[in-house]
Amino acid sequence: MEITEKELEDLIFNTNNENLQERGLEIYGKKKRQLIIGNYGKLDLMTSYRGEEGCCKNDPLIITIMELKKNAIGVNTLNQIIRYAQGIKDYMAIRNFNNYMIKLTLIGSAIELNNELFTYLPNLIQPSMKSLTNIFSIDYYVYKIDWDGIYFEKHKGYSLINKGF
């Protein structure tokens, strides 16, 4: 079964976070869609919440930028989402707001594995609230549509089979 990018966006935006989590997509906070980030472009989806449970006023604001693709995600998708992250950083800097972290989430029907930078980058960025770049994770998801709906599978941990050590 095929799905368009718009249908994928509608599905994620209109489904509550708990149901998406049950289907494999780690998503928290309030969702916004088609958000214009100045001249940096228009992002597909974004969520925001404070702290791990959204409980504490002094916890950093966690912003998750989601870029959706009908087909495979790859280095071009990563370039696009990094542009949005830079736009958010610039927006926050102008407002002198520094208590935030950015998560990047790329979702597509497959992952292009022909670029080493793209493949290994999520392994090199470890979730840490002390990140110097404000980006504290990059996640890749592949969606699958089955007879009973959509499912998401998080991909990580790529490394060479024969490491040569």
C-alpha positions as CSV (number, residue, x, y, z in Angstrom):
1,M,0.0,0.0,0.0
2,E,1.3,3.4,-1.0
3,I,1.0,6.6,1.1
4,T,1.7,10.2,0.1
5,E,3.9,12.5,2.2
6,K,0.8,14.6,3.0
7,E,-1.1,11.5,4.1
8,L,1.9,10.5,6.3
9,E,1.9,13.9,7.8
10,D,-1.8,13.9,8.4
11,L,-1.6,10.5,10.0
12,I,1.1,11.5,12.4
13,F,-0.4,14.9,13.2
14,N,-3.9,13.6,13.8
15,T,-2.9,10.4,15.8
16,N,-2.4,10.9,19.6
17,N,1.2,10.4,20.8
18,E,0.5,7.3,22.8
19,N,-0.9,5.5,19.8
20,L,2.1,6.5,17.8
21,Q,4.4,5.3,20.5
22,E,2.7,1.9,20.6
23,R,3.4,1.7,16.9
24,G,7.1,2.4,17.3
25,L,7.4,6.2,16.9
26,E,9.0,8.0,19.9
27,I,7.0,11.2,19.9
28,Y,6.2,13.6,22.8
29,G,4.7,17.0,23.3
30,K,2.5,19.3,21.4
31,K,2.6,18.9,17.6
32,K,2.7,21.7,15.0
33,R,2.8,21.2,11.3
34,Q,4.0,23.1,8.2
35,L,5.8,25.6,10.4
36,I,7.7,28.3,8.5
37,I,11.1,28.9,9.9
38,G,11.8,32.3,8.3
39,N,13.8,31.9,5.1
40,Y,15.1,28.5,6.2
41,G,12.0,26.9,4.9
42,K,8.8,25.1,6.0
43,L,9.2,22.0,8.2
44,D,6.8,19.1,8.1
45,L,6.2,18.5,11.8
46,M,7.5,19.7,15.1
47,T,6.9,18.9,18.7
48,S,7.9,20.6,21.8
49,Y,7.8,19.9,25.5
50,R,9.7,20.6,28.7
51,G,11.8,18.0,30.4
52,E,11.6,14.2,30.1
53,E,8.1,14.1,31.5
54,G,7.1,17.7,30.6
55,C,6.9,18.5,34.3
56,C,9.3,21.1,35.3
57,K,9.5,24.8,34.3
58,N,13.3,24.9,34.5
59,D,13.8,21.9,32.3
60,P,15.0,22.6,28.8
61,L,12.5,22.9,26.0
62,I,12.8,19.8,23.9
63,I,12.1,20.6,20.2
64,T,11.7,17.7,17.8
65,I,11.9,18.5,14.1
66,M,10.4,15.8,11.9
67,E,11.1,15.5,8.1
68,L,8.9,13.1,6.3
69,K,9.5,11.4,3.0
70,K,7.3,9.2,1.0
71,N,10.3,7.3,-0.3
72,A,13.8,6.8,1.2
73,I,15.5,9.2,3.5
74,G,19.1,10.1,2.8
75,V,21.7,12.8,2.9
76,N,19.5,15.3,1.2
77,T,16.8,14.8,3.9
78,L,19.5,15.3,6.5
79,N,20.7,18.5,4.9
80,Q,17.1,19.8,4.8
81,I,16.4,19.0,8.5
82,I,19.8,20.5,9.5
83,R,18.8,23.8,7.7
84,Y,15.5,23.9,9.8
85,A,17.5,23.2,13.0
86,Q,19.8,26.2,12.2
87,G,16.8,28.3,11.6
88,I,15.4,27.4,15.0
89,K,18.7,28.1,16.6
90,D,18.8,31.5,15.0
91,Y,15.2,32.2,16.0
92,M,16.1,31.3,19.6
93,A,19.3,33.3,19.6
94,I,17.5,36.5,18.5
95,R,15.1,36.0,21.4
96,N,18.0,35.3,23.8
97,F,16.4,31.9,24.7
98,N,19.1,29.2,25.4
99,N,17.3,26.6,27.5
100,Y,16.4,24.2,24.7
101,M,17.6,21.0,22.9
102,I,16.8,19.9,19.4
103,K,16.1,16.4,18.2
104,L,16.1,15.5,14.5
105,T,13.7,12.8,13.3
106,L,13.8,11.6,9.7
107,I,11.0,9.3,8.6
108,G,10.7,7.5,5.2
109,S,9.8,4.2,3.6
110,A,13.5,3.2,3.5
111,I,17.0,4.5,4.3
112,E,19.6,5.2,1.7
113,L,22.7,3.4,3.0
114,N,25.1,4.6,0.2
115,N,26.5,7.6,2.2
116,E,28.8,6.8,5.2
117,L,28.3,10.2,6.8
118,F,24.5,9.8,6.7
119,T,24.7,6.2,7.9
120,Y,27.1,6.7,10.9
121,L,26.1,10.1,12.1
122,P,23.3,9.1,14.5
123,N,25.8,6.7,16.2
124,L,28.2,9.6,16.9
125,I,25.6,12.0,18.4
126,Q,24.7,10.6,21.8
127,P,21.7,11.9,23.7
128,S,23.1,14.3,26.2
129,M,21.5,17.3,27.8
130,K,25.0,18.9,27.8
131,S,25.4,19.1,24.1
132,L,27.3,22.1,22.8
133,T,25.3,22.2,19.6
134,N,21.8,22.1,20.9
135,I,21.2,19.0,18.7
136,F,21.2,16.0,21.0
137,S,19.9,13.2,18.8
138,I,19.2,12.2,15.2
139,D,16.8,9.4,14.7
140,Y,15.9,7.5,11.5
141,Y,12.6,5.7,11.2
142,V,11.2,3.5,8.4
143,Y,7.5,3.3,8.2
144,K,5.6,0.2,7.0
145,I,1.9,0.0,6.2
146,D,0.3,-3.3,7.1
147,W,-3.3,-4.6,6.9
148,D,-3.9,-3.1,10.4
149,G,-2.2,0.3,9.9
150,I,1.1,2.0,10.0
151,Y,4.2,0.9,12.0
152,F,7.5,2.7,12.6
153,E,10.9,1.0,13.1
154,K,13.8,3.0,14.5
155,H,17.1,2.3,12.8
156,K,20.4,2.8,14.5
157,G,23.7,1.1,15.2
158,Y,25.1,0.8,11.7
159,S,28.7,-0.4,11.5
160,L,30.9,-2.5,9.2
161,I,30.4,-6.2,9.3
162,N,34.1,-6.8,8.8
163,K,35.8,-4.1,10.9
164,G,39.3,-5.2,10.0
165,F,40.7,-5.1,13.5
